[in-house]
Amino acid sequence: MPTNELPLAVVIEPSGCLADTVADCLALRGFRCVASATHMGAAAQILEAARVDFLVAAVPAPGEDRSGAYLSDARARNPGMAIVIMLSDPAETAEDAPATAIRLCKPFDRTTLEEALDRAAVFANGG
């Protein structure tokens, strides 16, 4: 299957190491991955994408431009998008995060990440 036909996943995470780990997990599930350190950067990278199937995103940093936060435009076009939000603090509210998002508190191990990805996929598929 050509790369551009694979389902698209977007990872928004300022830590390159963590972004790579998340992207690796998604790639093993058959996704083509795009990563960005910021929400605005991710939104700009996927402007031409007709469909985004999965989003794994850190909560925007304080002071970060919230334009395109949580891929708001892509979510409007893809209401069944699976979403995992990575929180730095368990008490963090992430008020503007999509209500359908699975919350995952950092730090986490690969098994916990995989479980969150599974839950998000099931939830996005109506389960």
N, C-alpha and C positions, 0 to 999 in steps of 0.2 A: 504494500500500500504506500503510495507517495506520501511524503511528510506533510504536505499541505492538506491531505485528506484525513489526517489523524485529528481526533478531537483536541481542542485547544484548552490548555490550563495556564493560568496566570498566577505567578508567585510575586507577592509584594513584601519585601523584607530587606531592611538595610544591612543586615549581617550577611555577607557573601557566603560564608560557610553554611549557615542555616538555610539560606535560599537554595543553595546547591543540593542540600540533603532533601529538602521538600521537592525540588524539581526532579531529583533522581527517583523518589518514591512515585511521583506522578508519571514519569516516563516509563517506569516498570509496569504501570497500569495501562499503558498504551496512549498516553497523552503527548502531544507536542507542547513544550513549555516555553513560556516567555517570562523572564524575571526582570524586576525593577526594584530599585531601592525606595521609590516613592509612589504614592497613589497617582499623582499627576503624571509621572513618567510612564507608569503602566497604562494609564488611559490613553496617552499619546501613542504608545507602541501598538495598541490594538484598534486604532481608529478604523482601519480598513477591514477588520475581521467581521465577517457576517455572523459568526457564532463564537461564543466563549462558553465552554462547558463546565469549567471548574475554576474557582478562585480560592487561593490560600493567601491571606493577607494579615500583616501586622496592623495593629491599630495605628492610625496616623500619629506621628510624633507631635508633641505640643509645638505650636507655631508652624507646623507644616501646612502648606496650601492644601485645602481639602477639595480642590477642583477635581472632579472625577473620583472622589473617595469611594472605595469599594466598587469601582467600575460601575457607577450609577447608570451611565448611558447603556452599557453592555447588558446590565441586569434588566433594564427596561425592554431590551430586544430579546432577551433570553431568560424568561421568568423561571425556567427550570434549572438554572445554574446552581451547581453544588458549591457551597461556601463554607470555609473554615476560617475563623478569625483567631489569630494568635495574640494572646494578652500577655503583657509583661508583669502584671500584678493581678492576683485573683480578685481583688476588690475593684478593679477597673470596670467601669460601666459600659464603655464603648456604645454610648447612647445612639450614635448615628449608624451603627452597624446594622446590616439587614437582620430582621427578626428571624429569618430562616437559617441564620448562620450557626454552625457548631462552634462552640468556644473551646479553645485549647490554651492552657496556661503554660508559659515558658518557665523554667526549662522543662523539656519533655524528651523522652527517648523515642526511638524509631517505632517501637511497638505501639506506643500511645499515639503517635502521629498516624500510623496506619489505621488504628481504630477510629480516630477522628475522621479520616478520609472515607472510611467505610460508612460511618454514620451519616456523613454529609451526602454521600452518593445515594444512600437509601432514602434519606429525607427528601432529596431533590427529585427522586422518582416516585414520590407520593407515599413512601412507606413510613 
